[in-house]
């Protein structure tokens, strides 16, 4: 099985959005993805977010979406917004390949921290992150306002 991990290009955006929708279904929120394909295309072109994709035989089977931000306590930070491997390709090491590539990207940008969210019921993901020596914080609560 040959998997390549590479930076996303504009033609990859529909597949990336498809994986985001697959993730939303997995998280029991199938109607929560409100951003359109046009939103994704425009914001990718603007550089608002970047993505790495996992490709097998010309098919995108996984991806990570991330962007630079700032931690007032640590300095430059890379925020991992979404990270998913298509269900048919899970448990094959692809997720680890993507995660390792994200960490490498963060280091190359001079980030002091990589941060993300994980649902409290997603024990598989929590175990994966702990295996990678991540700290899973439980004392901070999320706040948000949706317009």
N, C-alpha and C positions, 0 to 999 in steps of 0.2 A: 504494500500500500504506500504510494508516494503522495505525501501531502506537502504542499508548499504554503508557507506563511509569507504574505507580502502586504505592502501598503495598498489600501483600496484605491481604485480609480473611479472616475465618474460613471463608467458603464456598470460598475458593481452596485450602485446605489439601489436599484430595485431588489436585488438579492439580499442586500443588507436590511432593507425595510421588511422583506419577507421573513427574515430571521427574527427581527424585532417583534413582528406579529406572532411568530411561533412562540417566542419567549412570553409574550403577554398571555397567550392561551395556556401555557404551562403554569403561569402564575395566577390562573383563574381570573384574568382581567381582559378577555378577548375584545372588549369594546373600548378599552382605555387608550389605545393608540389613536390619537387625534391628528398627529402630524401627517401631512400628505407627502406623496412622492415628490411633489414640487418643492415642498418645504425641505425635504432631505437634500434634494439636488442643489437648491440655492444655498443652503447653509454649509454644505460640503464644499461647494465652489468658493464660498466666502472664507473658508478655513475655520469656521466656528467649531467644527469637530473633525477629528481624523478617525480612521478605522484601519485595522489590520484584518485581513481575511485569510481563512484557511481554504485552500483550493485543492480538489481532488479531480483529476481528469477533466478539467475545465469547469467543474461545478463548485460553487461556493458552498461549503458545508459548515462553516463556523465563522464567527467574527467577534471583534471587540471594537467598541466605540469609546473614544476617550478625548480629553481636551486638557490643555494646560489651565491651571488656576493657581491661587495663592493661599497658603496657610499662614495666618498671622503669627502662629507659634513656630512653624517649621521653615517657612519660606516657599520656594517654588514647589508646586504639587501637580501631579497628574491625576485627574479624576477619571476613573473607569466607569463610564455610564452604563454600558451594557456589554455583556459577554455571554455568548451562547454558541453551542454546537447543535446542529440539527439532530433531532432525536435518533434518526437512523444511524448516526455516526458517533454517538456517545460511547464511552467506555473503550475507546481505541487510542487514547493518549493525545487526541487532537486538542482538547481543552488545555492540557498542560503545555502543549506547544504554543498555543495562542497566549496563554498567561505568561509564559517565559519571555515571549517576544514583547509583550506589553511592558514587563519589568525592564527588559533591555532598552526599550525605547525611552522609558522614564529616566533611566540612568544616563542615557546619551543626551537627554535634554537638561541634565543637571537637577532633576527633581530630587527633593529630600524625602518625599512621601508619595505613596500611591494610595488612594482612598476609593472606596466603593461602598455600596449597600448590598445586603443580602437579607432575604426574608427569613424570619425566625423559624418558619416551618420547613425551610429548604435544607434538610439535614445533609443531603448529598453535597450541596455547595459548601456548607459550613465545614464539613469534613475535608473537602478539597482545599479550602483556604487554610485551615489549621495545619494540614499536611505541608503546606507551603510556608509555614511559620508566620502566618498572619495573626494579628490580634483582632478578635471579633468583639467590638465594644457593645455593651448592652445597657450602658447608662445614659446614652444620648438618644433623644427622641427627635424624629424628623418633624419639621414644620414646613408648610407650603401654602401658597395661594395660587389657585389656577384661574387664569383670566379667560 
